[in-house]
Each structure stands twice: as structure tokens, then as C-alpha cells.
Amino acid sequence: MDNAEKDTSHIDPEKLIKEIKQLVSLPSVCIKVNQMVDDEHCSAADIGKVISNDVSLSARLLKITNSAFYAFPSKIETISRAVTIIGGDELRALVLATATIETFDNIPIDVASMESFWRHSLQTAIVSRLIAKKCKFSHGEQMFVSGLLHDIGHLVLFQKYPELEKNVLVNAILKDKETHDEEINVFGFDHAYLGGELLKDWDLPASLVIPVKYHHQPDAAEEHKLETAIIHIANIVAKNYQLGVYARDFDKLEIDKTACNLTGFSNEMYDEILDELPVQYADAVELFLPKLSAA
């Protein structure tokens, strides 16, 4: 580790975001779709035409929307039809999910298991979607992408400060502390804050930015509280699931009580999610992370 990496007093998260943008940036089609969804003058056909110009992305989106994972009653044959049926906000979420995975998948990171990272991220995304459905929150795909991207700040830190972030993970285990607390001690901020700032810099809506930024501190979110509560809970459930903690002891989950109250998350809901997660995860791996084998 060089001296520059040992000294963390100079690390400015805003400057770090600008540096990482030179390595990773959203594809132009993703940026355009993001803008068009928020433009009331753009129709489903307009959005569909832009996405359709990217043959690879169009094929993946149609495969996803016609999969058992979504189980729509009739086949969706065009992107414009997908926009109409799913909705602009939800399709934007799917575009963002596929684009981000491909964007970060091209960054070489040697100090972390990318397989483990994406497995946890995808499981969090699925649990987020399930919780949204069970608490009757209509933007399930938005929650899916928030869950998928909730730890994206880790990838930035692994890329820019690999040894420091690796030591953070090790020390958190040795000290029996949460990783984000150890990051704050070392960097002055954590991966959640950094991830939120990156999504904000990408000009994504606050409904995506805030849940990522505050998923470890849901009480700190001044708006989009329900979305933040969902990601907070999903992260904990997915973490326990990935560690093999299958004992269905709801009381041992260290979940913020306010988040439980906002979502109605309960022992019964927890059991239902654990029953549904394996099948949905297996389907989602094939769609979003084809390089991985379903677990």
C-alpha cells in the first residue's frame, strides 16, 4: 500500500465521484432514456425507438419482460409495448439495471469477489421487489434496481482504494463492527453515501438516490422513507440469506423498528420471502447475471 493510500485525510467523496466517472459512465442510451421518462412530451413510442436503436439492450429487455420472473399474461413483442405495459419509470429501472451491471462488469477488481458482490446485490434486489409487492408499493422495478445498486459505492472504493477497502472489510469482522461504520472511521464517509452521490451525479431520480444513500440509516432519510425502509430491510435479509442464516428467527434480524412499521414487515412476511427467494433468484440470475450459475 503506498503512502497516498494510507493517508485518508485528503479523500473528498465529490472528487472521488468525478474521478470514477472517467472509468465508468452510463451508456448514452441509458442517459437518454432517463431524460425522456421525465419529459412529458415524450411518448412510449419515442422511448421505445431510442431503446430499439441498441439491438443488444433491446433483446435483453424483451427477454427479461417476457420471462417467468415477470409473468405477464401475454407476450411483449416490442419495446414500445413494454413501455406501455410496464410504465416509463419501471422500464427506466430495467434499462439502468442491465446497463450498470455491464458497465461495472468491465472494471478489473482483484481484491474482492465480484461473484459474491453481485449475488448479494441481486438477492437484495429481489427481496426489495417482494417487500414492495407485499406492502402494495406500486414501483416494484424501481425498488429492484435500488436494491441491485445499493452497494455500488463499494465498487468505487474497491477500484480507487483497493487495499484500504479490503482492510476495512477485514477489520470490521475482527472488531465485530458493521462495514459502513468502519468505512466512516477510515474514509470519513461510507459506501452508501458514496453510492448515493454517484447515482445523483448520474442525474437519477431522488427515489433511487435516497434509498441507496441511507440504506444503513433509514431514519436519516427526509423523503422517500418507504423506499429507504424497503432497501434497509432487504439488505439485511439478503445478507443473512447469503451467509446461510436460514433459521427463521425474525427477532434476531437487526432491522430498524421504524422501517418495519413503515413496510409492515413481519415474521410472517419474512417467512414468505424466504420461501419465494430461491426460485426468483434462480430465474433472475439467468436474466441479469448469466455469467453466474444459479445457487
Secondary structure, DSSP 8 states (H G I E B T S, - for coil): --HHHH--TT--HHHHHHHHHTT----HHHHHHHHHHT-TT--HHHHHHHHHTSHHHHHHHHHHHTSTTT--SS---SHHHHHHHH-HHHHHHHHHHHHHHHHHHTS---SS-HHHHHHHHHHHHHHHHHHHHHTT-S-HHHHHHHHHHTTHHHHHHHHHSHHHHHHHHHHHHHTT--HHHHHHHHHSS-HHHHHHHHHHHTT--HHHHHHHHTTT-GGG-SS-HHHHHHHHHHHHHHHHHHTT-----GGGS---HHHHHHHT--HHHHHHHHHHHHHHHHHHHHHH-TTS---
